[in-house]
């Protein structure tokens, strides 16, 4: 978001204007490495033009809004895809100034300061800005040397106990770069939202090759192999972040981000590598530490989420006055390995073992206690993998996605049984991961028709993963026949938009026609509502 008005001076007298996001493509195209243009296409050949050396090529972002502040983010990277992972920056630290204003032209700067960006953290900056007014829109920007970043827009949360008529947010997940364009974020950036929740698979570690590339763009050779060390994870994030649509969406709203598996590797569980790579345990733990650090360096996360080696404390709560409270979950670090050899559409006795953990006793107790003590009308879980049971086959065969909660039904029963025992009401789960849209009701025992509905779950499709989708009415009918709690299924790409009021929680499934080429229109495929005080989904 840029402004045609002149900008006031930074504290040292600088007054050069910021670069609007609409001009980022031209600047990126001049870099001497393969970068993404404003159209989202790759320029695989070095340009003969002089390097633009724009240190803000990866854009700006804000996140985890509180009533009195937000965390801001940028990373200095004039050569974002540099093979050494340092983004074209030298070994010296750099001073990054930041400003927050109540107007987009920065005539009313309300907070400003500076942070030191170091080589240790890839010259990323995460200033945590406090002293702001609750439930207010603010604008922010950075400066490094003589370069000034694009302008971002953010919004603080309402004060504890404050009334608010409505809250609008979107959630998204699964943006495999070589499977399609980020057109969904172009449309999302034009929405009127208070925040965005990203539910995991922000990057993909799977090798990008010409054989599996679905984009109309050449894949740089650097990405033909998977990342396993810090420089390559940094490059992987840079590639995913260079598309202009995702930069626009980050600059337009504060984001709350959680991780799933592909931020490290496919289907990892605790200290165990997934089925695809079967990395030795010690090597995998070192790999996970590198992946966690690169994630922190590229996202608007607070210091509390900065990893310590191969561990990070990622589950957390974010309140929005009396209207809503968000619970960001972690369903990877503390889980047992998947049952049945992690084979899709299978079943085995191991799956129903009583002590198998998905989140474990500590996080589950934190979650249930938080739900029970919350003073908000709506309690919203930001969840990575599908919580509802989905029987994939017609009887007598039984088959499940064992990487989801269906691989951990005993702990799911403890969680949803705990919700029922504590009398938690107006509880909604939003979920990513599956590359498909689902909507359904949640019960402690999905195999008992008398088991009460205690919550509702909305599962969102992917931004790009699996390429162009389709409306699959026949599959929907089969799944709904075998899963009476399921209300909707669809296999198109897009994101999900939610509007919360004191009376109801409405969910709109926003669907694209295609993603393997740019420019798809978007439409609202279906809308569903949960009424306050009565669990269960109905079509709007």
Secondary structure, DSSP 8 states (H G I E B T S, - for coil): ---SS-----TTS-------GGGHHHHHHTSSS-EE-TTS-EE-S--SS-----TTTT-EEEEEEETTEEEEEEE--TTTT-TTSSTT--SS-EEEEEEEESSTT-SSEEEEEEEEE-GGGTTEE--EE-S--TT-EEEEEEEETTEE---EEEE----TT---SEEEEEEE----GGG---HHHHHHHTS--SEEEE-S-SS--S---TTT--SSS---GGGGS---SHHHHHHHHHHHH-SHHHHHHHHHSEEEE---STTTSTT-BTTB--TTT---HHHHHHHHHHHHHHHHHHS---GGG--BTTB----EEEEETTTEEEEE---STT----SGGG-TTB--GGGG-TT--SSHHHHHHHHHHHHHH--SSEEEEEESS--S----S-TT---B-TTSGGGGHHHHHHHHHHHHHTT--SEEEEE-SSSSEEEEEEES-TT-TTS-EEEEEEE---SSTTSS-B--HHHHHHHHHH-TTEEEEEB--EEEEEEEESSEEEEEEEEES-SSSS---EEEEEEEEEETTS-S-EE-
